[in-house]
Amino acid sequence: MNKALAAIFCVAIAAPVWAQVTPVGTWRSIDDKTGEAKAQIRIGEAAGALTGRIEKSLKKDTAPDAACVECTDDRKGQPIAGLEIIRGGKKAEGKDVWEGGKILDPESGKEYRASFTPIDGGARMEVRGYLGPFWRTQTWQRVQ
């Protein structure tokens, strides 16, 4: 009887961790060059594909009414707060990686192919942007 209770207890404790091994949630993006927090981003999922918006900028020098002046598509001139920066990306079969989507760098206006890989049980996530054969990886921290 004690072994059965112990097994149930272990599963109950581990279940929230399993539920977090996904990009869905709120993240703090960390600049891979400076180590500073840049933005808080909420990632959701619709029809099996990822979508992500900047909830707020965490950079000290960002004006409250800042807009994406460098964007060249439908996001040009849109406020940074609420800006959709992640479009698409689906879970790869048999792996804990979401790929095939795009991510926008609102500072440059450039859009990159992207992959999202939760690590450390979902507490952090490697976000990799690709431009041709080159890539850059940031490690984001889960907020919730």
C-alpha positions in Angstrom: 0.0 0.0 0.0 2.8 2.5 0.9 4.5 1.8 -2.5 1.3 2.6 -4.4 0.9 5.9 -2.5 4.5 6.8 -3.1 4.1 6.1 -6.8 0.9 8.3 -7.0 2.7 11.0 -5.1 5.7 11.0 -7.5 3.4 11.1 -10.5 1.4 14.0 -9.0 4.6 16.0 -8.4 6.1 15.3 -11.8 2.9 16.1 -13.8 3.3 19.9 -13.7 6.9 19.5 -14.9 5.7 17.3 -17.9 3.1 20.0 -18.7 5.8 22.6 -18.9 7.9 21.0 -21.6 6.4 23.2 -24.2 7.0 26.7 -25.6 3.5 27.7 -24.6 3.7 30.1 -21.7 5.3 33.4 -20.7 9.0 33.9 -21.3 11.7 36.4 -20.6 14.0 36.8 -23.6 17.6 37.2 -22.7 20.1 39.0 -25.1 22.7 36.4 -26.0 25.4 39.2 -26.3 24.7 41.2 -23.2 22.9 38.7 -20.9 20.2 41.4 -20.2 16.5 40.7 -20.2 14.9 42.3 -23.4 11.2 41.5 -23.3 8.5 39.4 -21.8 6.8 37.3 -24.4 3.7 35.2 -24.2 3.6 32.2 -26.5 0.4 30.4 -27.3 -0.7 27.7 -29.7 -3.5 27.9 -32.3 -4.4 25.1 -34.7 -1.2 23.3 -33.7 1.1 26.2 -34.6 2.9 28.7 -32.2 2.1 32.4 -32.0 4.0 34.8 -29.7 3.6 38.4 -28.7 5.7 40.8 -26.8 3.8 41.6 -23.6 6.2 44.3 -22.5 9.7 45.5 -23.2 12.2 45.1 -20.3 14.9 47.3 -21.8 15.4 50.5 -19.8 15.7 52.7 -22.9 12.4 51.6 -24.6 9.8 54.3 -24.7 6.3 53.3 -23.6 4.9 54.1 -27.1 7.7 52.5 -29.1 6.8 51.0 -32.4 8.4 48.6 -34.9 9.8 51.2 -37.3 12.2 48.7 -38.9 9.5 46.2 -39.8 8.7 45.8 -43.5 5.5 43.8 -43.4 2.1 44.2 -41.8 3.8 44.9 -38.4 5.4 48.1 -39.6 4.5 50.9 -37.2 2.8 48.6 -34.8 3.4 49.1 -31.1 6.2 46.9 -29.6 3.8 46.0 -26.7 1.5 43.5 -28.3 3.6 42.9 -31.4 3.4 39.4 -32.8 7.0 38.2 -33.2 6.4 34.4 -33.5 4.4 33.0 -36.3 4.1 29.2 -36.9 6.3 26.4 -35.6 5.0 23.0 -35.0 6.2 20.2 -32.7 8.6 17.9 -34.6 7.5 14.3 -34.5 9.3 12.3 -31.7 11.2 15.4 -30.4 10.7 18.2 -27.9 11.4 20.9 -30.5 9.1 23.1 -32.4 10.3 24.1 -35.8 9.2 25.5 -39.1 8.1 28.9 -37.7 9.4 32.4 -38.0 10.6 34.9 -35.4 10.9 38.7 -35.9 13.7 40.8 -34.4 11.8 44.1 -33.9 15.0 46.1 -33.5 16.2 45.2 -37.0 12.9 44.4 -38.7 14.4 41.1 -39.9 12.4 37.8 -39.8 14.2 34.5 -39.3 13.3 30.8 -39.6 13.1 29.6 -36.0 13.1 26.6 -33.7 12.1 26.4 -30.1 13.5 23.8 -27.7 12.4 23.7 -24.1 15.3 22.6 -21.8 15.8 22.0 -18.1 12.4 20.5 -17.8 10.8 23.5 -19.5 12.3 26.1 -17.1 14.3 27.5 -20.0 14.1 27.4 -23.8 16.6 27.6 -26.6 15.3 29.9 -29.3 17.3 29.6 -32.5 16.9 32.0 -35.5 18.3 30.9 -38.9 19.2 33.0 -41.8 20.6 30.7 -44.6 23.3 28.5 -43.1 23.9 30.9 -40.2 22.1 30.9 -36.8 22.0 32.6 -33.5 20.6 31.1 -30.3 19.2 32.8 -27.2 18.2 31.1 -24.0 14.9 32.4 -22.7 13.7 31.9 -19.1 10.1 30.8 -18.2 8.1 33.4 -16.2 5.0 31.2 -15.9 
